[in-house]
Structure formats: C-alpha cells, structure tokens
Amino acid sequence: MEKKIEELKAELDSLLEANKKKRDYICLLFDSHKIKGGGENTKSTRVLNKKRKERRKNNRADRLHEQTEANKRHIKNPSNVELTNDQTNLLAKGLKFIPTPKEEQIHIRRQLLKDFDS
C-alpha cells in the first residue's frame, strides 16, 4: 500500500513539474531581463522612489515659500500687526476675491432635490 502511495506521489510530482514549465516570452516594450531578475533591482528602485519623493516634497515646499515671499513683496501692511502666511496669501488674491465655504456634494444634491420637489 505504501509503495503504491509513493508511486502515485512520484507520478503526481512529475505531472506538476511538467505543468510548471517556464515559458519565456519576448518583451517588446522594455528590457525583459531586468524585470525577470526581480530582487536585484528592488532595493535600488526603492531608493530611487524615496529620493524622488523627497525631491517632490522639497520642490513643493520651495514653491510655496517662493509664492509666499512674492505675495509679501506686493502687500503693504501699514499696521504693526504681523500677518500670517495664510492671511498674506488671501490678500494677494485681490479685492475682488470672495471666499466661499466648501460644501459637501451630498448636501448640495439634497438641497437641489428639495428645491426641485418644492
């Protein structure tokens, strides 16, 4: 009985191995040999992604700082009160700027439906 089980296991393993044959396909879009390596490029890709993320974060901060400084140059503040960055940015938008509160889409839809039903 055990001998028959071993034979069946061996036959099953051989069928599984035959089913798992790896097929290489030609990749037309980019270097396929780099992708097949997998583990080798993973660490360097993570490092590159981290560096890119830091660069983007720094660029955003630099742009925000430059914009705030440009806004401060154009605004005259005759009072002794120091304006915050948000206040400076709001004043830089001009006298015709009207801030509107953000409303949730669901609230707007409900109000439209109520108005429509009335």
Secondary structure, 3 states (H helix, E strand, C coil): CHHHHHHHHHHHHHHHHHHCCCCCCCCCCCCHHHHHHCHHHHHHHHHHHHHHHHHHHHHHHHHHHHHHHHHHHHCCCCCCCCCCHHHHHHHHCCCCCCCCCCCCHHHHHHHHHHHHHC
